[in-house]
């Protein structure tokens, strides 16, 4: 299983991760993306991470 993390100090809350994979990511009221799960059967988490404009998402 992958380990997904979001660097809160880098995240700008653009919402692309949540838009692309709402099963794993959620942008909360504080404007920061949070990880809800470490796996998704319908999306490629590395692809979602690569779309982050500030490279705040890591998938290991």
PyMOL CGO cylinders between C-alpha atoms (Angstrom):
from pymol import cmd
from pymol.cgo import CYLINDER

trace = [
    CYLINDER, 0.00, 0.00, 0.00, 1.19, 3.50, -0.82, 0.3, 1, 1, 1, 1, 1, 1,
    CYLINDER, 1.19, 3.50, -0.82, 1.88, 6.12, 1.82, 0.3, 1, 1, 1, 1, 1, 1,
    CYLINDER, 1.88, 6.12, 1.82, 0.43, 9.46, 0.76, 0.3, 1, 1, 1, 1, 1, 1,
    CYLINDER, 0.43, 9.46, 0.76, 1.39, 12.69, 2.49, 0.3, 1, 1, 1, 1, 1, 1,
    CYLINDER, 1.39, 12.69, 2.49, 0.66, 16.37, 1.96, 0.3, 1, 1, 1, 1, 1, 1,
    CYLINDER, 0.66, 16.37, 1.96, 3.17, 18.97, 3.12, 0.3, 1, 1, 1, 1, 1, 1,
    CYLINDER, 3.17, 18.97, 3.12, 0.86, 21.45, 4.84, 0.3, 1, 1, 1, 1, 1, 1,
    CYLINDER, 0.86, 21.45, 4.84, 3.50, 24.18, 4.80, 0.3, 1, 1, 1, 1, 1, 1,
    CYLINDER, 3.50, 24.18, 4.80, 3.69, 23.96, 0.99, 0.3, 1, 1, 1, 1, 1, 1,
    CYLINDER, 3.69, 23.96, 0.99, 0.03, 23.28, 0.10, 0.3, 1, 1, 1, 1, 1, 1,
    CYLINDER, 0.03, 23.28, 0.10, -1.82, 26.26, -1.36, 0.3, 1, 1, 1, 1, 1, 1,
    CYLINDER, -1.82, 26.26, -1.36, -5.25, 24.61, -1.26, 0.3, 1, 1, 1, 1, 1, 1,
    CYLINDER, -5.25, 24.61, -1.26, -5.89, 24.79, -5.01, 0.3, 1, 1, 1, 1, 1, 1,
    CYLINDER, -5.89, 24.79, -5.01, -8.09, 21.69, -4.81, 0.3, 1, 1, 1, 1, 1, 1,
    CYLINDER, -8.09, 21.69, -4.81, -6.73, 19.83, -7.84, 0.3, 1, 1, 1, 1, 1, 1,
    CYLINDER, -6.73, 19.83, -7.84, -5.97, 16.76, -5.74, 0.3, 1, 1, 1, 1, 1, 1,
    CYLINDER, -5.97, 16.76, -5.74, -9.47, 16.66, -4.28, 0.3, 1, 1, 1, 1, 1, 1,
    CYLINDER, -9.47, 16.66, -4.28, -10.99, 17.25, -7.72, 0.3, 1, 1, 1, 1, 1, 1,
    CYLINDER, -10.99, 17.25, -7.72, -8.95, 14.40, -9.24, 0.3, 1, 1, 1, 1, 1, 1,
    CYLINDER, -8.95, 14.40, -9.24, -9.29, 11.94, -6.35, 0.3, 1, 1, 1, 1, 1, 1,
    CYLINDER, -9.29, 11.94, -6.35, -11.92, 12.85, -3.74, 0.3, 1, 1, 1, 1, 1, 1,
    CYLINDER, -11.92, 12.85, -3.74, -11.65, 9.38, -2.17, 0.3, 1, 1, 1, 1, 1, 1,
    CYLINDER, -11.65, 9.38, -2.17, -8.12, 10.21, -0.98, 0.3, 1, 1, 1, 1, 1, 1,
    CYLINDER, -8.12, 10.21, -0.98, -7.88, 14.01, -0.69, 0.3, 1, 1, 1, 1, 1, 1,
    CYLINDER, -7.88, 14.01, -0.69, -9.99, 16.65, 1.03, 0.3, 1, 1, 1, 1, 1, 1,
    CYLINDER, -9.99, 16.65, 1.03, -9.34, 20.39, 1.22, 0.3, 1, 1, 1, 1, 1, 1,
    CYLINDER, -9.34, 20.39, 1.22, -10.64, 21.49, 4.60, 0.3, 1, 1, 1, 1, 1, 1,
    CYLINDER, -10.64, 21.49, 4.60, -11.85, 24.90, 5.79, 0.3, 1, 1, 1, 1, 1, 1,
    CYLINDER, -11.85, 24.90, 5.79, -8.29, 25.93, 6.64, 0.3, 1, 1, 1, 1, 1, 1,
    CYLINDER, -8.29, 25.93, 6.64, -7.43, 25.74, 2.92, 0.3, 1, 1, 1, 1, 1, 1,
    CYLINDER, -7.43, 25.74, 2.92, -5.06, 22.79, 3.28, 0.3, 1, 1, 1, 1, 1, 1,
    CYLINDER, -5.06, 22.79, 3.28, -5.41, 19.39, 1.59, 0.3, 1, 1, 1, 1, 1, 1,
    CYLINDER, -5.41, 19.39, 1.59, -5.59, 16.37, 3.87, 0.3, 1, 1, 1, 1, 1, 1,
    CYLINDER, -5.59, 16.37, 3.87, -5.20, 12.67, 3.15, 0.3, 1, 1, 1, 1, 1, 1,
    CYLINDER, -5.20, 12.67, 3.15, -8.31, 10.60, 3.93, 0.3, 1, 1, 1, 1, 1, 1,
    CYLINDER, -8.31, 10.60, 3.93, -6.98, 7.25, 2.64, 0.3, 1, 1, 1, 1, 1, 1,
    CYLINDER, -6.98, 7.25, 2.64, -3.73, 5.81, 1.31, 0.3, 1, 1, 1, 1, 1, 1,
    CYLINDER, -3.73, 5.81, 1.31, -5.17, 3.95, -1.66, 0.3, 1, 1, 1, 1, 1, 1,
    CYLINDER, -5.17, 3.95, -1.66, -7.67, 4.41, -4.42, 0.3, 1, 1, 1, 1, 1, 1,
    CYLINDER, -7.67, 4.41, -4.42, -8.95, 1.83, -6.87, 0.3, 1, 1, 1, 1, 1, 1,
    CYLINDER, -8.95, 1.83, -6.87, -10.02, 4.40, -9.46, 0.3, 1, 1, 1, 1, 1, 1,
    CYLINDER, -10.02, 4.40, -9.46, -7.07, 6.80, -9.74, 0.3, 1, 1, 1, 1, 1, 1,
    CYLINDER, -7.07, 6.80, -9.74, -3.30, 6.76, -10.07, 0.3, 1, 1, 1, 1, 1, 1,
    CYLINDER, -3.30, 6.76, -10.07, -2.07, 8.54, -6.96, 0.3, 1, 1, 1, 1, 1, 1,
    CYLINDER, -2.07, 8.54, -6.96, 1.34, 9.26, -8.46, 0.3, 1, 1, 1, 1, 1, 1,
    CYLINDER, 1.34, 9.26, -8.46, -0.38, 10.97, -11.39, 0.3, 1, 1, 1, 1, 1, 1,
    CYLINDER, -0.38, 10.97, -11.39, -2.53, 13.03, -9.01, 0.3, 1, 1, 1, 1, 1, 1,
    CYLINDER, -2.53, 13.03, -9.01, 0.60, 14.00, -7.05, 0.3, 1, 1, 1, 1, 1, 1,
    CYLINDER, 0.60, 14.00, -7.05, 2.39, 15.03, -10.23, 0.3, 1, 1, 1, 1, 1, 1,
    CYLINDER, 2.39, 15.03, -10.23, -0.40, 17.52, -10.97, 0.3, 1, 1, 1, 1, 1, 1,
    CYLINDER, -0.40, 17.52, -10.97, 0.11, 19.41, -7.70, 0.3, 1, 1, 1, 1, 1, 1,
    CYLINDER, 0.11, 19.41, -7.70, 1.39, 22.85, -8.76, 0.3, 1, 1, 1, 1, 1, 1,
    CYLINDER, 1.39, 22.85, -8.76, 3.56, 23.25, -5.65, 0.3, 1, 1, 1, 1, 1, 1,
    CYLINDER, 3.56, 23.25, -5.65, 4.65, 19.58, -5.35, 0.3, 1, 1, 1, 1, 1, 1,
    CYLINDER, 4.65, 19.58, -5.35, 3.14, 19.26, -1.87, 0.3, 1, 1, 1, 1, 1, 1,
    CYLINDER, 3.14, 19.26, -1.87, 1.96, 15.66, -2.37, 0.3, 1, 1, 1, 1, 1, 1,
    CYLINDER, 1.96, 15.66, -2.37, 4.30, 12.71, -1.93, 0.3, 1, 1, 1, 1, 1, 1,
    CYLINDER, 4.30, 12.71, -1.93, 3.44, 9.09, -2.73, 0.3, 1, 1, 1, 1, 1, 1,
    CYLINDER, 3.44, 9.09, -2.73, 5.86, 6.46, -1.44, 0.3, 1, 1, 1, 1, 1, 1,
]
cmd.load_cgo(trace, "trace")
